[in-house]
Amino acid sequence: MNTIKGFWQHENGKIYAVESDTFGKILGAVGPLEPDDLHGLEDYDYKPAIVDWITDALAQRKLHRVNPLPCV
């Protein structure tokens, strides 16, 4: 199954790594992450635990996609 992974930033400044299918359904996420301690998107273990929260935050426009440079 093909998935899309990306970083999303909440209005409070915290960052979440989010995995979705090609139709946009959120499959898993991890976070909150500190903006100055990010890794590559493939390095995270995406879990469904906060999917409902991520979905609600997206619907409320409290998250926006970001493309930070990961720390290595």
PyMOL Python script that loads the backbone (N, CA, C, O; Angstrom):
from pymol import cmd

cmd.read_pdbstr("""\
ATOM      1  N   MET A   1       0.844  -1.177   0.000  1.00  0.00           N
ATOM      2  CA  MET A   1       0.000   0.000   0.000  1.00  0.00           C
ATOM      3  C   MET A   1       0.889   1.240   0.000  1.00  0.00           C
ATOM      4  O   MET A   1       1.824   1.339   0.794  1.00  0.00           O
ATOM      5  N   ASN A   2       0.600   2.166  -0.876  1.00  0.00           N
ATOM      6  CA  ASN A   2       1.327   3.427  -0.928  1.00  0.00           C
ATOM      7  C   ASN A   2       0.760   4.386   0.102  1.00  0.00           C
ATOM      8  O   ASN A   2      -0.455   4.526   0.239  1.00  0.00           O
ATOM      9  N   THR A   3       1.653   5.042   0.821  1.00  0.00           N
ATOM     10  CA  THR A   3       1.229   6.039   1.798  1.00  0.00           C
ATOM     11  C   THR A   3       2.012   7.322   1.576  1.00  0.00           C
ATOM     12  O   THR A   3       3.059   7.336   0.928  1.00  0.00           O
ATOM     13  N   ILE A   4       1.473   8.393   2.130  1.00  0.00           N
ATOM     14  CA  ILE A   4       2.099   9.701   2.059  1.00  0.00           C
ATOM     15  C   ILE A   4       2.408  10.124   3.487  1.00  0.00           C
ATOM     16  O   ILE A   4       1.546  10.055   4.363  1.00  0.00           O
ATOM     17  N   LYS A   5       3.629  10.558   3.715  1.00  0.00           N
ATOM     18  CA  LYS A   5       4.036  11.007   5.043  1.00  0.00           C
ATOM     19  C   LYS A   5       4.457  12.460   4.962  1.00  0.00           C
ATOM     20  O   LYS A   5       5.069  12.896   3.988  1.00  0.00           O
ATOM     21  N   GLY A   6       4.117  13.197   6.003  1.00  0.00           N
ATOM     22  CA  GLY A   6       4.499  14.603   6.034  1.00  0.00           C
ATOM     23  C   GLY A   6       4.464  15.151   7.440  1.00  0.00           C
ATOM     24  O   GLY A   6       3.874  14.563   8.347  1.00  0.00           O
ATOM     25  N   PHE A   7       5.112  16.297   7.603  1.00  0.00           N
ATOM     26  CA  PHE A   7       5.094  16.997   8.875  1.00  0.00           C
ATOM     27  C   PHE A   7       3.972  18.029   8.854  1.00  0.00           C
ATOM     28  O   PHE A   7       3.758  18.721   7.859  1.00  0.00           O
ATOM     29  N   TRP A   8       3.268  18.114   9.967  1.00  0.00           N
ATOM     30  CA  TRP A   8       2.200  19.096  10.146  1.00  0.00           C
ATOM     31  C   TRP A   8       2.470  19.831  11.443  1.00  0.00           C
ATOM     32  O   TRP A   8       2.832  19.218  12.447  1.00  0.00           O
ATOM     33  N   GLN A   9       2.294  21.153  11.425  1.00  0.00           N
ATOM     34  CA  GLN A   9       2.539  21.952  12.627  1.00  0.00           C
ATOM     35  C   GLN A   9       1.223  22.476  13.180  1.00  0.00           C
ATOM     36  O   GLN A   9       0.398  23.032  12.455  1.00  0.00           O
ATOM     37  N   HIS A  10       1.047  22.284  14.484  1.00  0.00           N
ATOM     38  CA  HIS A  10      -0.139  22.778  15.189  1.00  0.00           C
ATOM     39  C   HIS A  10       0.059  24.264  15.463  1.00  0.00           C
ATOM     40  O   HIS A  10       1.185  24.763  15.463  1.00  0.00           O
ATOM     41  N   GLU A  11      -1.037  24.957  15.692  1.00  0.00           N
ATOM     42  CA  GLU A  11      -0.933  26.387  15.982  1.00  0.00           C
ATOM     43  C   GLU A  11      -0.148  26.668  17.260  1.00  0.00           C
ATOM     44  O   GLU A  11       0.283  27.802  17.469  1.00  0.00           O
ATOM     45  N   ASN A  12       0.050  25.668  18.121  1.00  0.00           N
ATOM     46  CA  ASN A  12       0.845  25.850  19.340  1.00  0.00           C
ATOM     47  C   ASN A  12       2.350  25.668  19.091  1.00  0.00           C
ATOM     48  O   ASN A  12       3.147  25.805  20.019  1.00  0.00           O
ATOM     49  N   GLY A  13       2.740  25.362  17.852  1.00  0.00           N
ATOM     50  CA  GLY A  13       4.144  25.226  17.485  1.00  0.00           C
ATOM     51  C   GLY A  13       4.659  23.797  17.446  1.00  0.00           C
ATOM     52  O   GLY A  13       5.714  23.542  16.864  1.00  0.00           O
ATOM     53  N   LYS A  14       3.942  22.863  18.049  1.00  0.00           N
ATOM     54  CA  LYS A  14       4.376  21.463  18.041  1.00  0.00           C
ATOM     55  C   LYS A  14       4.181  20.866  16.654  1.00  0.00           C
ATOM     56  O   LYS A  14       3.297  21.277  15.902  1.00  0.00           O
ATOM     57  N   ILE A  15       5.016  19.899  16.333  1.00  0.00           N
ATOM     58  CA  ILE A  15       4.981  19.265  15.016  1.00  0.00           C
ATOM     59  C   ILE A  15       4.578  17.805  15.164  1.00  0.00           C
ATOM     60  O   ILE A  15       4.949  17.138  16.129  1.00  0.00           O
ATOM     61  N   TYR A  16       3.813  17.320  14.194  1.00  0.00           N
ATOM     62  CA  TYR A  16       3.357  15.936  14.155  1.00  0.00           C
ATOM     63  C   TYR A  16       3.770  15.345  12.811  1.00  0.00           C
ATOM     64  O   TYR A  16       3.671  16.006  11.778  1.00  0.00           O
ATOM     65  N   ALA A  17       4.230  14.103  12.833  1.00  0.00           N
ATOM     66  CA  ALA A  17       4.484  13.365  11.605  1.00  0.00           C
ATOM     67  C   ALA A  17       3.215  12.551  11.340  1.00  0.00           C
ATOM     68  O   ALA A  17       2.755  11.800  12.200  1.00  0.00           O
ATOM     69  N   VAL A  18       2.664  12.711  10.147  1.00  0.00           N
ATOM     70  CA  VAL A  18       1.367  12.115   9.819  1.00  0.00           C
ATOM     71  C   VAL A  18       1.513  11.249   8.574  1.00  0.00           C
ATOM     72  O   VAL A  18       2.170  11.629   7.605  1.00  0.00           O
ATOM     73  N   GLU A  19       0.885  10.072   8.624  1.00  0.00           N
ATOM     74  CA  GLU A  19       0.870   9.151   7.491  1.00  0.00           C
ATOM     75  C   GLU A  19      -0.569   9.005   7.014  1.00  0.00           C
ATOM     76  O   GLU A  19      -1.474   8.767   7.814  1.00  0.00           O
ATOM     77  N   SER A  20      -0.775   9.147   5.711  1.00  0.00           N
ATOM     78  CA  SER A  20      -2.115   9.001   5.148  1.00  0.00           C
ATOM     79  C   SER A  20      -2.055   8.139   3.892  1.00  0.00           C
ATOM     80  O   SER A  20      -0.992   7.927   3.310  1.00  0.00           O
ATOM     81  N   ASP A  21      -3.226   7.648   3.492  1.00  0.00           N
ATOM     82  CA  ASP A  21      -3.263   6.909   2.229  1.00  0.00           C
ATOM     83  C   ASP A  21      -3.347   7.912   1.087  1.00  0.00           C
ATOM     84  O   ASP A  21      -3.413   9.117   1.327  1.00  0.00           O
ATOM     85  N   THR A  22      -3.345   7.434  -0.137  1.00  0.00           N
ATOM     86  CA  THR A  22      -3.342   8.332  -1.287  1.00  0.00           C
ATOM     87  C   THR A  22      -4.668   9.053  -1.477  1.00  0.00           C
ATOM     88  O   THR A  22      -4.768   9.944  -2.320  1.00  0.00           O
ATOM     89  N   PHE A  23      -5.684   8.684  -0.711  1.00  0.00           N
ATOM     90  CA  PHE A  23      -6.973   9.371  -0.756  1.00  0.00           C
ATOM     91  C   PHE A  23      -7.092  10.417   0.346  1.00  0.00           C
ATOM     92  O   PHE A  23      -8.103  11.116   0.418  1.00  0.00           O
ATOM     93  N   GLY A  24      -6.081  10.541   1.209  1.00  0.00           N
ATOM     94  CA  GLY A  24      -6.076  11.536   2.271  1.00  0.00           C
ATOM     95  C   GLY A  24      -6.563  11.043   3.613  1.00  0.00           C
ATOM     96  O   GLY A  24      -6.626  11.827   4.560  1.00  0.00           O
ATOM     97  N   LYS A  25      -6.911   9.772   3.734  1.00  0.00           N
ATOM     98  CA  LYS A  25      -7.344   9.235   5.027  1.00  0.00           C
ATOM     99  C   LYS A  25      -6.128   9.073   5.928  1.00  0.00           C
ATOM    100  O   LYS A  25      -5.139   8.449   5.543  1.00  0.00           O
ATOM    101  N   ILE A  26      -6.206   9.640   7.132  1.00  0.00           N
ATOM    102  CA  ILE A  26      -5.104   9.559   8.086  1.00  0.00           C
ATOM    103  C   ILE A  26      -5.031   8.133   8.640  1.00  0.00           C
ATOM    104  O   ILE A  26      -6.013   7.615   9.172  1.00  0.00           O
ATOM    105  N   LEU A  27      -3.870   7.511   8.512  1.00  0.00           N
ATOM    106  CA  LEU A  27      -3.659   6.139   8.967  1.00  0.00           C
ATOM    107  C   LEU A  27      -2.921   6.059  10.295  1.00  0.00           C
ATOM    108  O   LEU A  27      -3.162   5.155  11.094  1.00  0.00           O
ATOM    109  N   GLY A  28      -2.028   7.001  10.525  1.00  0.00           N
ATOM    110  CA  GLY A  28      -1.244   6.988  11.745  1.00  0.00           C
ATOM    111  C   GLY A  28      -0.511   8.299  11.906  1.00  0.00           C
ATOM    112  O   GLY A  28      -0.366   9.072  10.960  1.00  0.00           O
ATOM    113  N   ALA A  29      -0.052   8.534  13.121  1.00  0.00           N
ATOM    114  CA  ALA A  29       0.673   9.772  13.401  1.00  0.00           C
ATOM    115  C   ALA A  29       1.568   9.559  14.612  1.00  0.00           C
ATOM    116  O   ALA A  29       1.433   8.584  15.351  1.00  0.00           O
ATOM    117  N   VAL A  30       2.473  10.488  14.787  1.00  0.00           N
ATOM    118  CA  VAL A  30       3.349  10.477  15.955  1.00  0.00           C
ATOM    119  C   VAL A  30       3.601  11.931  16.361  1.00  0.00           C
ATOM    120  O   VAL A  30       3.749  12.810  15.513  1.00  0.00           O
ATOM    121  N   GLY A  31       3.645  12.158  17.647  1.00  0.00           N
ATOM    122  CA  GLY A  31       3.901  13.508  18.128  1.00  0.00           C
ATOM    123  C   GLY A  31       3.182  13.748  19.434  1.00  0.00           C
ATOM    124  O   GLY A  31       2.461  12.877  19.921  1.00  0.00           O
ATOM    125  N   PRO A  32       3.371  14.907  19.997  1.00  0.00           N
ATOM    126  CA  PRO A  32       4.037  16.067  19.403  1.00  0.00           C
ATOM    127  C   PRO A  32       5.558  15.925  19.408  1.00  0.00           C
ATOM    128  O   PRO A  32       6.151  15.277  20.271  1.00  0.00           O
ATOM    129  N   LEU A  33       6.155  16.556  18.411  1.00  0.00           N
ATOM    130  CA  LEU A  33       7.601  16.554  18.237  1.00  0.00           C
ATOM    131  C   LEU A  33       8.114  17.979  18.384  1.00  0.00           C
ATOM    132  O   LEU A  33       7.435  18.933  18.006  1.00  0.00           O
ATOM    133  N   GLU A  34       9.292  18.117  18.925  1.00  0.00           N
ATOM    134  CA  GLU A  34       9.908  19.439  19.030  1.00  0.00           C
ATOM    135  C   GLU A  34      10.447  19.843  17.653  1.00  0.00           C
ATOM    136  O   GLU A  34      11.098  19.037  16.988  1.00  0.00           O
ATOM    137  N   PRO A  35      10.187  21.062  17.226  1.00  0.00           N
ATOM    138  CA  PRO A  35      10.648  21.504  15.896  1.00  0.00           C
ATOM    139  C   PRO A  35      12.155  21.398  15.687  1.00  0.00           C
ATOM    140  O   PRO A  35      12.604  21.245  14.552  1.00  0.00           O
ATOM    141  N   ASP A  36      12.944  21.477  16.755  1.00  0.00           N
ATOM    142  CA  ASP A  36      14.401  21.419  16.603  1.00  0.00           C
ATOM    143  C   ASP A  36      14.971  20.022  16.848  1.00  0.00           C
ATOM    144  O   ASP A  36      16.182  19.864  17.002  1.00  0.00           O
ATOM    145  N   ASP A  37      14.094  18.999  16.885  1.00  0.00           N
ATOM    146  CA  ASP A  37      14.551  17.625  17.093  1.00  0.00           C
ATOM    147  C   ASP A  37      13.796  16.664  16.167  1.00  0.00           C
ATOM    148  O   ASP A  37      13.236  15.665  16.618  1.00  0.00           O
ATOM    149  N   LEU A  38      13.790  16.978  14.885  1.00  0.00           N
ATOM    150  CA  LEU A  38      13.074  16.151  13.906  1.00  0.00           C
ATOM    151  C   LEU A  38      14.036  15.214  13.196  1.00  0.00           C
ATOM    152  O   LEU A  38      15.229  15.493  13.072  1.00  0.00           O
ATOM    153  N   HIS A  39      13.493  14.102  12.736  1.00  0.00           N
ATOM    154  CA  HIS A  39      14.257  13.114  11.981  1.00  0.00           C
ATOM    155  C   HIS A  39      13.562  12.915  10.633  1.00  0.00           C
ATOM    156  O   HIS A  39      12.565  13.578  10.347  1.00  0.00           O
ATOM    157  N   GLY A  40      14.071  12.027   9.822  1.00  0.00           N
ATOM    158  CA  GLY A  40      13.439  11.728   8.551  1.00  0.00           C
ATOM    159  C   GLY A  40      12.072  11.089   8.755  1.00  0.00           C
ATOM    160  O   GLY A  40      11.861  10.382   9.741  1.00  0.00           O
ATOM    161  N   LEU A  41      11.157  11.324   7.852  1.00  0.00           N
ATOM    162  CA  LEU A  41       9.789  10.810   7.982  1.00  0.00           C
ATOM    163  C   LEU A  41       9.738   9.286   8.063  1.00  0.00           C
ATOM    164  O   LEU A  41       8.809   8.741   8.658  1.00  0.00           O
ATOM    165  N   GLU A  42      10.694   8.598   7.490  1.00  0.00           N
ATOM    166  CA  GLU A  42      10.719   7.137   7.535  1.00  0.00           C
ATOM    167  C   GLU A  42      11.201   6.607   8.891  1.00  0.00           C
ATOM    168  O   GLU A  42      11.069   5.415   9.172  1.00  0.00           O
ATOM    169  N   ASP A  43      11.755   7.480   9.723  1.00  0.00           N
ATOM    170  CA  ASP A  43      12.311   7.062  11.013  1.00  0.00           C
ATOM    171  C   ASP A  43      11.267   6.923  12.121  1.00  0.00           C
ATOM    172  O   ASP A  43      11.587   6.432  13.204  1.00  0.00           O
ATOM    173  N   TYR A  44      10.044   7.341  11.875  1.00  0.00           N
ATOM    174  CA  TYR A  44       9.016   7.325  12.918  1.00  0.00           C
ATOM    175  C   TYR A  44       8.139   6.079  12.831  1.00  0.00           C
ATOM    176  O   TYR A  44       7.955   5.499  11.761  1.00  0.00           O
ATOM    177  N   ASP A  45       7.611   5.690  13.971  1.00  0.00           N
ATOM    178  CA  ASP A  45       6.702   4.548  14.081  1.00  0.00           C
ATOM    179  C   ASP A  45       5.275   5.095  14.204  1.00  0.00           C
ATOM    180  O   ASP A  45       4.827   5.439  15.297  1.00  0.00           O
ATOM    181  N   TYR A  46       4.582   5.169  13.093  1.00  0.00           N
ATOM    182  CA  TYR A  46       3.250   5.766  13.035  1.00  0.00           C
ATOM    183  C   TYR A  46       2.219   4.853  13.683  1.00  0.00           C
ATOM    184  O   TYR A  46       2.143   3.667  13.364  1.00  0.00           O
ATOM    185  N   LYS A  47       1.430   5.410  14.592  1.00  0.00           N
ATOM    186  CA  LYS A  47       0.420   4.646  15.331  1.00  0.00           C
ATOM    187  C   LYS A  47      -0.942   5.318  15.174  1.00  0.00           C
ATOM    188  O   LYS A  47      -1.012   6.518  14.909  1.00  0.00           O
ATOM    189  N   PRO A  48      -2.028   4.555  15.336  1.00  0.00           N
ATOM    190  CA  PRO A  48      -3.371   5.127  15.191  1.00  0.00           C
ATOM    191  C   PRO A  48      -3.886   5.845  16.438  1.00  0.00           C
ATOM    192  O   PRO A  48      -5.000   6.370  16.413  1.00  0.00           O
ATOM    193  N   ALA A  49      -3.118   5.888  17.524  1.00  0.00           N
ATOM    194  CA  ALA A  49      -3.607   6.413  18.809  1.00  0.00           C
ATOM    195  C   ALA A  49      -4.129   7.847  18.728  1.00  0.00           C
ATOM    196  O   ALA A  49      -5.125   8.164  19.379  1.00  0.00           O
ATOM    197  N   ILE A  50      -3.488   8.724  17.950  1.00  0.00           N
ATOM    198  CA  ILE A  50      -3.921  10.118  17.912  1.00  0.00           C
ATOM    199  C   ILE A  50      -4.578  10.511  16.588  1.00  0.00           C
ATOM    200  O   ILE A  50      -4.722  11.697  16.291  1.00  0.00           O
ATOM    201  N   VAL A  51      -4.972   9.521  15.803  1.00  0.00           N
ATOM    202  CA  VAL A  51      -5.575   9.806  14.494  1.00  0.00           C
ATOM    203  C   VAL A  51      -6.843  10.652  14.631  1.00  0.00           C
ATOM    204  O   VAL A  51      -7.034  11.592  13.859  1.00  0.00           O
ATOM    205  N   ASP A  52      -7.708  10.340  15.593  1.00  0.00           N
ATOM    206  CA  ASP A  52      -8.933  11.128  15.767  1.00  0.00           C
ATOM    207  C   ASP A  52      -8.610  12.577  16.119  1.00  0.00           C
ATOM    208  O   ASP A  52      -9.247  13.502  15.615  1.00  0.00           O
ATOM    209  N   TRP A  53      -7.614  12.769  16.991  1.00  0.00           N
ATOM    210  CA  TRP A  53      -7.226  14.127  17.379  1.00  0.00           C
ATOM    211  C   TRP A  53      -6.659  14.885  16.176  1.00  0.00           C
ATOM    212  O   TRP A  53      -6.997  16.048  15.959  1.00  0.00           O
ATOM    213  N   ILE A  54      -5.801  14.227  15.396  1.00  0.00           N
ATOM    214  CA  ILE A  54      -5.219  14.847  14.197  1.00  0.00           C
ATOM    215  C   ILE A  54      -6.330  15.221  13.219  1.00  0.00           C
ATOM    216  O   ILE A  54      -6.329  16.325  12.676  1.00  0.00           O
ATOM    217  N   THR A  55      -7.273  14.315  12.991  1.00  0.00           N
ATOM    218  CA  THR A  55      -8.379  14.564  12.064  1.00  0.00           C
ATOM    219  C   THR A  55      -9.199  15.767  12.513  1.00  0.00           C
ATOM    220  O   THR A  55      -9.552  16.617  11.695  1.00  0.00           O
ATOM    221  N   ASP A  56      -9.506  15.847  13.810  1.00  0.00           N
ATOM    222  CA  ASP A  56     -10.264  16.984  14.345  1.00  0.00           C
ATOM    223  C   ASP A  56      -9.479  18.291  14.206  1.00  0.00           C
ATOM    224  O   ASP A  56     -10.042  19.315  13.820  1.00  0.00           O
ATOM    225  N   ALA A  57      -8.185  18.257  14.520  1.00  0.00           N
ATOM    226  CA  ALA A  57      -7.357  19.463  14.419  1.00  0.00           C
ATOM    227  C   ALA A  57      -7.267  19.940  12.967  1.00  0.00           C
ATOM    228  O   ALA A  57      -7.275  21.143  12.708  1.00  0.00           O
ATOM    229  N   LEU A  58      -7.182  19.011  12.031  1.00  0.00           N
ATOM    230  CA  LEU A  58      -7.179  19.392  10.610  1.00  0.00           C
ATOM    231  C   LEU A  58      -8.507  20.027  10.211  1.00  0.00           C
ATOM    232  O   LEU A  58      -8.532  21.028   9.495  1.00  0.00           O
ATOM    233  N   ALA A  59      -9.607  19.445  10.673  1.00  0.00           N
ATOM    234  CA  ALA A  59     -10.934  19.986  10.349  1.00  0.00           C
ATOM    235  C   ALA A  59     -11.109  21.395  10.922  1.00  0.00           C
ATOM    236  O   ALA A  59     -11.795  22.228  10.330  1.00  0.00           O
ATOM    237  N   GLN A  60     -10.491  21.654  12.068  1.00  0.00           N
ATOM    238  CA  GLN A  60     -10.582  22.970  12.705  1.00  0.00           C
ATOM    239  C   GLN A  60      -9.516  23.940  12.182  1.00  0.00           C
ATOM    240  O   GLN A  60      -9.414  25.071  12.655  1.00  0.00           O
ATOM    241  N   ARG A  61      -8.739  23.497  11.221  1.00  0.00           N
ATOM    242  CA  ARG A  61      -7.661  24.295  10.616  1.00  0.00           C
ATOM    243  C   ARG A  61      -6.622  24.753  11.636  1.00  0.00           C
ATOM    244  O   ARG A  61      -6.108  25.869  11.569  1.00  0.00           O
ATOM    245  N   LYS A  62      -6.327  23.857  12.585  1.00  0.00           N
ATOM    246  CA  LYS A  62      -5.306  24.145  13.585  1.00  0.00           C
ATOM    247  C   LYS A  62      -3.958  23.558  13.205  1.00  0.00           C
ATOM    248  O   LYS A  62      -2.959  23.825  13.873  1.00  0.00           O
ATOM    249  N   LEU A  63      -3.915  22.765  12.148  1.00  0.00           N
ATOM    250  CA  LEU A  63      -2.676  22.169  11.653  1.00  0.00           C
ATOM    251  C   LEU A  63      -2.427  22.648  10.229  1.00  0.00           C
ATOM    252  O   LEU A  63      -3.361  22.807   9.444  1.00  0.00           O
ATOM    253  N   HIS A  64      -1.171  22.872   9.908  1.00  0.00           N
ATOM    254  CA  HIS A  64      -0.812  23.171   8.516  1.00  0.00           C
ATOM    255  C   HIS A  64       0.466  22.414   8.163  1.00  0.00           C
ATOM    256  O   HIS A  64       1.339  22.199   9.004  1.00  0.00           O
ATOM    257  N   ARG A  65       0.548  22.024   6.911  1.00  0.00           N
ATOM    258  CA  ARG A  65       1.692  21.243   6.439  1.00  0.00           C
ATOM    259  C   ARG A  65       2.947  22.105   6.444  1.00  0.00           C
ATOM    260  O   ARG A  65       2.918  23.267   6.037  1.00  0.00           O
ATOM    261  N   VAL A  66       4.036  21.530   6.903  1.00  0.00           N
ATOM    262  CA  VAL A  66       5.328  22.219   6.905  1.00  0.00           C
ATOM    263  C   VAL A  66       6.369  21.287   6.305  1.00  0.00           C
ATOM    264  O   VAL A  66       6.185  20.071   6.246  1.00  0.00           O
ATOM    265  N   ASN A  67       7.449  21.879   5.868  1.00  0.00           N
ATOM    266  CA  ASN A  67       8.541  21.097   5.291  1.00  0.00           C
ATOM    267  C   ASN A  67       9.841  21.520   5.974  1.00  0.00           C
ATOM    268  O   ASN A  67      10.696  22.153   5.354  1.00  0.00           O
ATOM    269  N   PRO A  68       9.988  21.162   7.268  1.00  0.00           N
ATOM    270  CA  PRO A  68      11.209  21.547   7.982  1.00  0.00           C
ATOM    271  C   PRO A  68      12.394  20.691   7.542  1.00  0.00           C
ATOM    272  O   PRO A  68      12.229  19.606   6.984  1.00  0.00           O
ATOM    273  N   LEU A  69      13.555  21.194   7.801  1.00  0.00           N
ATOM    274  CA  LEU A  69      14.757  20.417   7.549  1.00  0.00           C
ATOM    275  C   LEU A  69      14.999  19.539   8.764  1.00  0.00           C
ATOM    276  O   LEU A  69      15.198  20.059   9.862  1.00  0.00           O
ATOM    277  N   PRO A  70      14.988  18.202   8.596  1.00  0.00           N
ATOM    278  CA  PRO A  70      15.211  17.324   9.745  1.00  0.00           C
ATOM    279  C   PRO A  70      16.622  17.455  10.298  1.00  0.00           C
ATOM    280  O   PRO A  70      17.575  17.704   9.559  1.00  0.00           O
ATOM    281  N   CYS A  71      16.735  17.284  11.596  1.00  0.00           N
ATOM    282  CA  CYS A  71      18.048  17.249  12.243  1.00  0.00           C
ATOM    283  C   CYS A  71      18.610  15.833  12.079  1.00  0.00           C
ATOM    284  O   CYS A  71      17.866  14.854  12.155  1.00  0.00           O
ATOM    285  N   VAL A  72      19.876  15.732  11.863  1.00  0.00           N
ATOM    286  CA  VAL A  72      20.499  14.398  11.752  1.00  0.00           C
ATOM    287  C   VAL A  72      21.674  14.283  12.677  1.00  0.00           C
ATOM    288  O   VAL A  72      22.323  13.238  12.725  1.00  0.00           O
TER     289      VAL A  72
END
""", "prot")
cmd.dss("prot")
cmd.show_as("cartoon", "prot")
cmd.util.cbc("prot")
cmd.orient("prot")
